[in-house]
């Protein structure tokens, strides 16, 4: 764990002064270290405490913004009200269940069949059925298998008309509705009338949120990789420190 850079600390201090603050956080790789078995993922204790402290402060809303399905996010994170939960990359908000049209339900059934044809029997590949679509995970597969599966998905099911495909780390998510974390940030900002936003993410899917941030907002990328975020920290342990710094600054405003 390292102390945040001076410029990041200054940005957090300035952000802490806004009347209405939205703190939006990815879960895996941000609050929780990446693990082989996604069902065993849990947030770091220090981050859990900091999230709880932030959520109790006046004019402050904390939202988990994850690619996980909403029910799964609720289970592994352990969070609930007043912390907001947004799953499926913004496709599921905790104040309303995702409802598909007849056409979307039919497309999802077609998608599921197409994915099964190219993935079934591939060792280490795993399918996840989400309300908005189907996800292919290859984190547990050998490199050669993972590459073969991802290519088959990219050139097959992901190209079906009406499918919105998003690639992350060892994962391809295919949805029958158009969603993104960036759109979710915009929706939360509008609903809450937030004057400033902190968003912390680690995956390529989080870039849609980083590019939607406005002057005065703070975007933090966790780990390596190209990013539109203005700031970067090495690992989830460092996110704990960032959140603790924000708690302290917000309490002093």
ABEGO torsion letter per residue (X at the ends): XBBBBAAAAAAAAAAAABABBBBBBBABGAABBBBABAAABBBBAAAAAAAAAAAABBGBBBBBBBABBAAAAAAAAGBBOABBBBBGGGABBAABBBBBBAAAAAAAAAAAAAAAAAABGBBGBBBBBBAAEBBBBAAABBAAAAAAAAAAAAABAAABBGBBBBBBBGBBBBBABBBBAAAAAAAAAAAAGBABBBBBBABAAAAAAAAABBBGBBBBBBEBEBBABABBBABAAAAAAAAAAAAAAAAAX
